[in-house]
Each structure stands twice: as C-alpha cells, then as structure tokens.
Amino acid sequence: MAVTINLWDASAYLETTEDMLAYLDEAARSGDPALLQAALGDIAKAKGMAEVASSAGVGRESLYKSLSTTGNPSFQTTAKVIDALGGQLSVTPKTPAA
C-alpha cells in the first residue's frame, strides 16, 4: 500500500488579520529567526505577496527572495512587512521556563 504525503501549507489556513498576527506572534515568541521568517512568508503568501510588498514599500521579487528559506531579510524589511500586515514590534520580558 502506497502512502501519499501532501505538503502542509499554513497560508491556506490564514484567513483573517487576527489569524495572521496570532501566527506571527507565536513564531516570534519561539525565538527562532528562521521560524519568524517562514511565518512572514506564509502570511505574505496568504495575504498576497504583491499587496504586502507594495504596502511595505519593497519589490515583490525582493520580498519573495527575502522570505524564502535561503533568504536573509534585513531587520528593516522585517519591520516594514510586519507594519504592512497591521502588526507592530514590541519587546516584553521572557516568560520563565516551566
């Protein structure tokens, strides 16, 4: 019996701004820059890469490249994309590990 495996695409499940920002917040809380980058890419894909790029003031191709698995987005690009998605950056004390 053959097993069929489908890739899971988070962008297909991000329907509202609240969903997108909650997803992004959890990725940011992980402390893993690669996970944050992947979440930004998923959200930009769900919202429309061209729309996000335009709102962030960056080129669409540049945004695709920055948010790819091999990309290395600058902090400025990351901040612009978060702003374009309706979010804002903040820093809070770490929660002690349980």
Backbone hydrogen bonds in HBPLUS format (Angstrom, degrees):
<---DONOR---> <-ACCEPTOR-->    atom                        ^
c    i                          cat <-CA-CA->   ^        H-A-AA   ^      H-
h    n   atom  resd res      DA  || num        DHA   H-A  angle D-A-AA Bond
n    s   type  num  typ     dist DA aas  dist angle  dist       angle   num
A0012-ALA N   A0009-ASP O   3.09 MM   3  5.82 156.2  2.15 119.6 125.7     1
A0013-TYR N   A0010-ALA O   2.92 MM   3  5.54 162.6  1.95 121.8 127.5     2
A0020-MET N   A0016-THR O   3.01 MM   4  6.33 163.2  2.04 152.9 156.9     3
A0021-LEU N   A0017-THR O   2.89 MM   4  6.09 164.8  1.91 155.1 158.6     4
A0022-ALA N   A0018-GLU O   2.94 MM   4  6.02 156.2  2.00 147.5 154.1     5
A0023-TYR N   A0019-ASP O   2.98 MM   4  6.13 159.9  2.02 149.5 155.1     6
A0024-LEU N   A0020-MET O   2.94 MM   4  6.15 160.3  1.98 147.1 152.8     7
A0025-ASP N   A0021-LEU O   2.85 MM   4  5.95 154.5  1.91 143.1 150.3     8
A0026-GLU N   A0022-ALA O   3.03 MM   4  6.27 160.8  2.07 148.4 152.5     9
A0027-ALA N   A0023-TYR O   3.03 MM   4  6.30 155.7  2.09 146.5 153.6    10
A0028-ALA N   A0024-LEU O   2.89 MM   4  6.13 155.6  1.95 149.2 156.0    11
A0029-ARG N   A0025-ASP O   2.90 MM   4  6.13 153.9  1.97 148.9 156.3    12
A0030-SER N   A0026-GLU O   3.21 MM   4  6.40 129.3  2.48 137.6 149.0    13
A0030-SER N   A0027-ALA O   3.23 MM   3  5.30 140.0  2.40  96.2 107.2    14
A0031-GLY N   A0028-ALA O   3.16 MM   3  5.76 153.8  2.23 113.4 119.9    15
A0035-LEU N   A0032-ASP O   3.03 MM   3  5.32 123.2  2.36 105.6 119.7    16
A0036-LEU N   A0032-ASP O   3.06 MM   4  6.41 156.9  2.12 155.7 162.8    17
A0037-GLN N   A0033-PRO O   2.92 MM   4  6.11 158.4  1.96 147.3 153.2    18
A0038-ALA N   A0034-ALA O   2.94 MM   4  6.12 155.4  2.00 141.7 148.4    19
A0039-ALA N   A0035-LEU O   2.89 MM   4  6.08 157.4  1.94 147.3 153.4    20
A0040-LEU N   A0036-LEU O   2.93 MM   4  6.18 158.7  1.97 149.7 155.3    21
A0041-GLY N   A0037-GLN O   3.02 MM   4  6.28 153.5  2.09 144.2 151.6    22
A0042-ASP N   A0038-ALA O   2.86 MM   4  6.17 156.5  1.91 150.9 157.3    23
A0043-ILE N   A0039-ALA O   2.91 MM   4  6.10 163.6  1.94 153.4 157.6    24
A0044-ALA N   A0040-LEU O   2.86 MM   4  6.00 161.6  1.90 148.0 153.7    25
A0045-LYS N   A0041-GLY O   2.95 MM   4  6.06 154.1  2.02 144.9 151.9    26
A0046-ALA N   A0042-ASP O   2.93 MM   4  6.18 154.7  2.00 144.6 151.8    27
A0047-LYS N   A0043-ILE O   2.87 MM   4  6.06 157.8  1.92 153.8 159.4    28
A0048-GLY N   A0044-ALA O   2.80 MM   4  5.65 137.7  1.98 137.3 149.1    29
A0052-VAL N   A0048-GLY O   2.99 MM   4  6.25 165.6  2.01 163.4 167.6    30
A0053-ALA N   A0049-MET O   2.87 MM   4  5.97 165.4  1.89 151.7 156.4    31
A0054-SER N   A0050-ALA O   2.96 MM   4  6.06 161.5  1.99 145.5 150.7    32
A0055-SER N   A0051-GLU O   2.97 MM   4  6.15 164.7  2.00 148.7 153.1    33
A0056-ALA N   A0052-VAL O   2.84 MM   4  5.97 146.9  1.95 148.7 158.2    34
A0057-GLY N   A0053-ALA O   2.91 MM   4  5.95 117.5  2.31 138.1 153.4    35
A0058-VAL N   A0053-ALA O   2.96 MM   5  5.08 163.4  1.98 148.6 149.7    36
A0057-GLY N   A0054-SER O   3.17 MM   3  5.09 145.1  2.30  96.0 106.3    37
A0063-LEU N   A0059-GLY O   2.88 MM   4  6.13 150.9  1.96 149.2 157.3    38
A0064-TYR N   A0060-ARG O   2.91 MM   4  6.23 162.1  1.95 154.5 159.0    39
A0065-LYS N   A0061-GLU O   2.98 MM   4  6.21 165.7  2.00 149.1 152.7    40
A0066-SER N   A0062-SER O   2.85 MM   4  6.03 161.4  1.88 148.3 153.9    41
A0067-LEU N   A0063-LEU O   2.96 MM   4  6.04 159.2  2.00 153.6 157.8    42
A0068-SER N   A0065-LYS O   3.34 MM   3  5.26 161.7  2.38 100.9 106.2    43
A0071-GLY N   A0068-SER O   3.02 MM   3  4.91 155.9  2.08 101.6 109.3    44
A0078-THR N   A0074-SER O   2.99 MM   4  6.27 166.8  2.00 153.8 157.4    45
A0079-ALA N   A0075-PHE O   2.84 MM   4  6.04 165.1  1.86 154.1 157.8    46
A0080-LYS N   A0076-GLN O   2.95 MM   4  6.12 157.2  2.01 146.6 153.1    47
A0081-VAL N   A0077-THR O   2.92 MM   4  6.13 158.7  1.97 154.1 159.4    48
A0082-ILE N   A0078-THR O   2.98 MM   4  6.21 164.2  2.00 153.3 157.6    49
A0083-ASP N   A0079-ALA O   2.99 MM   4  6.16 159.5  2.04 146.4 152.0    50
A0084-ALA N   A0080-LYS O   2.87 MM   4  6.08 155.9  1.93 144.8 152.0    51
A0085-LEU N   A0081-VAL O   2.95 MM   4  6.18 135.1  2.15 144.3 156.2    52
A0085-LEU N   A0082-ILE O   3.20 MM   3  5.11 131.2  2.45  92.6 105.6    53
A0087-GLY N   A0082-ILE O   2.88 MM   5  5.20 155.7  1.94 159.3 152.2    54
A0086-GLY N   A0083-ASP O   2.95 MM   3  5.15 158.6  2.00 108.0 114.6    55
